[in-house]
Amino acid sequence: MKYYAGLDLHSNNTYLGILDEKGTKVYKAKVPNHLPMILRALRSYQESMVGAVVESTFNWYWLVDGLMEEGYKVHLANPAAIKQYEGLKHTNDYYDAFYLADLLRLGLLKEGHIYPKKERAVRDLLRKRLMLVQQRTSHILSFQTLYNREKGSKFASNDVKKLREEEIEPLFSDEYVCLSAQANVSLIRFLTKKIKELETAVLDCMKVLPEFVKLKTVPGIGDILALTISLETGDIRRFPKVGNYSSYCRCVSSQRLSNEKKKGENNRKNGNKYLSWAFVEAANFARRYCPSAKRFYNRKLSKTHKIVAIKALAHKLARASFFVIRDRVDYDPTKAFG
């Protein structure tokens, strides 16, 4: 007898549901998020278990890694691609766990990618760097707004990064405004220091990879964007075609058409938001410094607005990067832009 397990994972507990090959429910349990207890609950069915499905929630690392280390065939369910029947009147953890197991049994499970454990920490460290950059930007904008409000003139962002706390007092006459500005400057300097530390750590372990070196030949892509694209892409072989990769990068439209008429949009957030950000950033650099990219951008801009033109250029760079990574070759502008 073959068995299929569904694990509905939450922040503090996991609901287990196990089906046999005929779809009969043979086991159910609500277990605390403690790996030995979950393994104990599954042990009786392990030898005949075809696979275990874990929903891709914010905290799946420990459970998926633990099950794989014990020899289970683990599948990571993609919640964005799985939709239950909308006519259901009542659902709960019990139904969700068995629904995941049943999708696996029927071969209908939409799966997410289980990123290799040894590379996952480096990727997440780079994501942490992006979060710190966004926080630093918010403090820079806050200081610029404060200065503009008090002085009626602008303060360049690069100059804000160079400021020290002791240089703030002469700029403002009010004590409380000065304290507010010093708080911004102090946090900007602290975040800048941490950002550089994270960049150094990631660069040291990534700069020898061939895909990282080749990606830097693509216009608009430097060290940080090459790192982001390399780590977020992972194994390029998981994308059968270039279209699958550009879709994963959120570089294609999400329209829903019927009889050649737009009837709405599908899930625009399907894909990787970090790759989407990376290629848009690369497009913004490329349109300034790469002649062929600039010509392509200007042609698009003459027909539509700026955001669509940038996304079109990002799509071009994503497709070019796919072949650069897959074939480990230098970027060729004639193949990208003709």
N, C-alpha and C positions, 0 to 999 in steps of 0.2 A: 504494500500500500504506500502510495506517495502522499506527502503532506506539504502544505503551503502555509506559511505564517505571515500574518500582517501585524505590524507593531505601530500603534497610534501613539506617537511620542509627544509628551507635554513637558512643561518645565520641571515638574516634580514627580511624575509617574508615567508609566507606559501601559497601555491596554493591549493585551495579546489576544489574537484570534487565530486559530489553526483550523484549516479545512483539509479534508482528504481529497483524493483525485475525483470523487464524484460530487464534490461541493458540499458534503455533509460537515457541519460544525462539530469538531471533536474536542475542542479545548478553548476555554476563555479564562482570562485572569487579568486583574488590575494589580500591577506590581510597582513598587517604588523604583525610582531611577537609581538602582544599585545593580551594577553589572552581574555580580555573582548570583543574585536572586533571579534575574532574567534568564541567565544561562541555566539555572536549576529548573526553571519552569519549562524550558525548551528541550532539556536533555533527553527526555523519553522519546522524542520524535526526531532527534538529530540524524540518525542513520538513514532514515527514509525521507528526509526533508529535501525537497527540490530547491527551495529558496525562501528567504525571508525578506519582506518588504518593509522598509523604514521610510516614512514620509520626510521629505527634505525640509526640516524646520531649522530654526536658528541654532539648535544645540545637538545636531546629529553626529558630530565627530566621534564622541566617546562611544556611542552605541554601535555605530557602523564599524569602527576600528576594532572594538572588542569582539563583535560577532565574527568578523573576518579572521581575526587571530585564532579563534576557536574552530575555524574550518567551515563556517557557514557560507553559502552562496548568498550574498547580500545584494539587494536591488534598492536603489534610491529613487523613490517615487517623486515625480515632478508635479507639485500641487497646481501649478499654473496651467498644466496641460490635462489635468484630470477633472472631469466635471460629472457630478452625480445627476441622476434624473431629477429635474426640477419639480416634478409632481409629488415627491415624497413629502409626507406630512410631518414626519418625526425622524430625526437622526441623532445619534449620540456616538460616544467613543466605541461602543460595542459594534454598531453598524459600520463605522469607519474602518475599524481594524479588519473585520471580515470582508469588507469591500475591497481593501487593498490586496488581501490574500486571493480573493476571487478574480481580480484583474490579472494577477500573475498566473493563476491556474488556467485562465482562458486565453492567455497570450496577448492581452490588451493593455498591459501596463505601459504607461508613458514614463520613461526613466530619465533621471538626471545623471550627470557625470560624477563619479566618485573620484575626486582629485587625489593623487598619490599622497600618502601621509608625510613622506619625507620632504616633499616640496611645498606642502600646504602652509607650513609655518612661515616660509619666506614670502609666499604670495600674500598672506594675511598681514605680514609686517609692512609690505608695500601699501596695502589698503589702509593701514594705520597711518602711514605717512601722508596719504591723500587726505585723510580726515583732519590731520594736524594742519595741513596746508589750507584747507577750507576754513578752519578755525582762525588761523592767522589772518587770512583775507578778511574775515568778518571784523577783526579788531583793527585792521588797517582802514577799512571803510568807516568804522565807527570813529576813529581818530580824525579822518578827513572830513567827516560830517561835522564833528565838533569844531574843528578849526574853521571850516567854512561858515558855520553858524556864528562863531565869535568874531572872526576877522573879515569875513566877506571875500576871502580869496582862497585859492586852491593850494593843496600841499601834495606834491608828487608822491606816489606810493613808494618808489625806490628811496626817496629821502626819508620817508617815515620809518623804513626798515633800518636806517642808519642812526636814528635818534637814540639818545640815552636819557635816562630818567632825569639826570641833573640838568639837561638842556631844556626841559619842559617849562620850568618856572619862569624864565624870562619871556616866554611866548604868551603867557596868560596872566592877567592881573587878578582874577578871582581865585581864591584859595581852593574852592570846591571844583571848579572847572579844571584847575591844575592837577588835582588829585585824580580826577576822572581820566585825564590825558595820560598821566603817569601810569595808571593801571593798564591802559591800552599798550603803551610802549613797553612796559615790563613784560607783559604776556607775549608781545610780538617777538621780543628778544629771546625769551625762553623757548617759544615754539620754533623759532629759526634754528636754535642750537640743537633741539631734539630732531628736527627734520634732517639736518645735516648728518647727525649720528646714524639715523635709520638709513639714509641714502648710502653712506659709506659701508655699512654692514651688508646691505643687499648687493651693492656693486661688487664687493670683494668676492662674493660667491657666484655671481652670475656672468661676469665679464668674459669668462673663458668659453661660454656656450656658443656654438656656431650660429644658432638662430638669432642670438642677441647681436652678434657682430654684423650679420647680414641685414638685419632690420634697420641698422643705423645708416644703411645706404639709401633708404627710402626718404624722400624729401619731407621735412617737418618732424622726423623722428630722431630724437636724441637719446641720451642715456636713460632718463626716467621713463619716457614713453616706450622705448625698446624693452625695458624691464617689465613694464606693465603689460604690454602686448604678449611678451614671451610667457610670463607667469599665468596670465589669465587665459591664454589659449591652451596651454598644456600640450597634450599629444595632438598634433595636427591631424593625425590619421583618423581621429574620431569624426572628422568632417568629410563625408564622401566626395563632395563637390564644393567648388568655390562659393556657389550660391548658399549652401548650408552655413558656411563660415560667415559670409556677409550678413546673413539673417541673424546669426547668433550675436553679431556685433551691433545689432539694431540699426543696420544701415539700409534696410528695405522697408517699403511702405506696408501698412497693416490694413489696407482697405478691404471691405467686403462688397463685392460687386454681384449684381444680378441683372441679366439682360443689358450688360454694358452700362449700368447705372449704379452709382454709389449708394449702398444701403446701410452704411455705417462703418465701424472699424472693429477689427479684432483686437487681440491683446497686444498693445504696443510695447508692453514691458517684457515680453518674451525675449530672452537673451541675456547678455552680460552687460550691465550698466557701466562697468569699468572699461571694457573694450570700446563701448560707445563713446565714453568721455575721451579716451585716448586718441581715437581716430578723428574726432572733431577738433581736438587740440592740434593734432598733426596737420589737419586741413587748414587751420588758421595760420600756422607757420608756413606751410607749403605755398599758400596763395600769395605770400609776401616775398618769398625768396626763391621759388622755383618758377622759371618762365612758362614751362608747359602747363603746370598746375594753375598758374595765374590766368593763362589764356582760357583754360577749361572753365575756371570759376567765373570769369567775366562773361563768357558765352551763356552760362546758366543764369547769371545775374541779370542779363538783358531780357530774359524771358520770365523770370520769377523773382521772388524776394530773397533776401540775404540768407535766411536760415535754410531754405531749401537748397540754395546753391552750395552752402557749406556742407550740408549733408550729402549732396551729390558728389562733392569732392572727397569727403570722408569715405563714401562707398567705393570710389576708385582706389583710394589708398588701402582700404581693407582687402579688396580683391588682389591688389598687387602684393600685399604682405602675405597673403595666403600662399602664393607661389614662391615667394622669397623664403618663407619658413619651410614649406614642404620640400622644395628642390634644393634649398640651401645655396641659392645663387644671388648675385648682386641685382639690385633693382635696375630695370631697363625702362626708361621713360617712353621709348617708342612702343613698347608693348602695352603700357598703361594708357597712354594718350594718343597713340597713332603718330 
